[in-house]
Amino acid sequence: MRRIVVISFLVSALGTPLRSAEPIAPGQFAKLHALIKPSAGEDKWATIPWLTSLWEARKQAAAEGKPILLWEMDGHPLGCV
């Protein structure tokens, strides 16, 4: 099991060195992972049948008399980098 290590030589905006957190003990990893992992009810946005074509979304919205929600992000397609 890999240990998560925080870089200990960070410097704050004032130039004061910051102390790193202690590594996560292997026995605590599963508990912490379960704590931060999204629960089944937290990702309801993933159940929406999103369209990737703005033109197709526009046609469907017009046919159903509904508005369009445009979710747009700039940056790398695998995440804002």
C-alpha positions in Angstrom: 0.0 0.0 0.0 1.4 3.4 -1.0 1.8 6.0 1.7 0.8 9.6 1.0 3.6 12.0 1.8 3.2 15.7 1.9 6.1 17.9 0.8 7.6 19.4 3.9 9.5 22.3 2.4 6.5 24.5 1.6 6.8 28.2 2.3 3.9 30.4 3.2 3.2 33.8 1.6 5.1 35.4 4.5 8.2 33.2 3.8 7.7 31.2 6.9 8.4 27.4 6.4 5.4 25.2 6.9 5.5 21.8 8.6 4.1 18.9 6.7 1.4 16.6 7.9 2.3 13.2 9.2 2.0 10.4 6.7 -1.2 8.4 6.8 -0.8 5.2 8.6 -1.7 2.1 6.6 -4.4 1.2 9.2 -6.1 4.6 8.8 -6.1 4.7 5.0 -9.3 2.6 4.4 -11.2 4.7 7.0 -10.1 8.0 5.5 -10.7 6.8 1.9 -14.3 5.9 2.9 -14.8 9.3 4.5 -13.8 11.3 1.4 -15.2 9.1 -1.3 -18.5 10.5 -2.7 -21.6 8.6 -1.6 -24.1 7.2 -4.1 -26.4 10.2 -3.7 -23.8 12.8 -4.2 -23.3 12.4 -8.0 -26.8 12.8 -9.3 -25.5 15.0 -12.1 -24.0 11.9 -13.6 -27.5 10.4 -14.2 -28.5 13.3 -16.5 -28.3 12.3 -20.2 -25.9 15.1 -21.2 -25.6 16.0 -24.9 -22.2 16.8 -26.3 -23.6 18.7 -29.3 -24.9 22.2 -28.7 -27.0 22.0 -31.9 -28.6 18.7 -30.9 -29.3 20.2 -27.4 -30.9 23.3 -29.0 -33.2 21.1 -31.2 -34.2 18.9 -28.2 -34.8 21.9 -26.0 -36.9 23.7 -28.6 -39.0 20.5 -29.2 -39.6 20.0 -25.5 -40.0 23.7 -24.6 -37.2 23.5 -22.1 -34.1 25.7 -21.4 -30.5 24.6 -22.1 -28.0 24.2 -19.3 -24.5 24.7 -20.7 -21.8 23.2 -18.6 -18.6 24.5 -20.0 -15.0 24.4 -18.7 -11.8 25.8 -20.1 -8.6 23.9 -20.0 -7.5 20.3 -20.5 -10.4 17.9 -21.4 -9.4 15.7 -18.5 -9.7 18.5 -16.0 -8.8 22.2 -15.6 -5.0 22.1 -15.4 
